């Protein structure tokens, strides 16, 4: 796992943070956003949490973006792509990334309860898989974490 990121990485993470804001403001969802970028730097797909509004436990931001990209590319493999996500992927999303052959994941806030990119599990780089994903952690993590903390405090009726 690395913490190496570029100005381009920050650009796409800021885009993902904007999607996280939309998750909350438009759909009253947990504010998580994801952006999938091709190896050429082109935006392939984006998504935000939709599991509550779509009554779909699999509609996490990462899955939404990967589904869109697969449809756009006409392929279930997303080789050479980079996925930017505002919260460390869970086990479901991490394994979907492994199966899709995503090349790199950059995430903002760590998830100490269900994170599967190093916090609780380390599924993206597990040597037992036939595909491992490069991981860069913590880009704009404080900003993303604050959005999540504020969201849950508001939901629970607690002062910020």
Order of alpha helices (4+ residues) and beta strands (2+ residues): alpha-beta-beta-alpha-beta-alpha-beta-beta-alpha
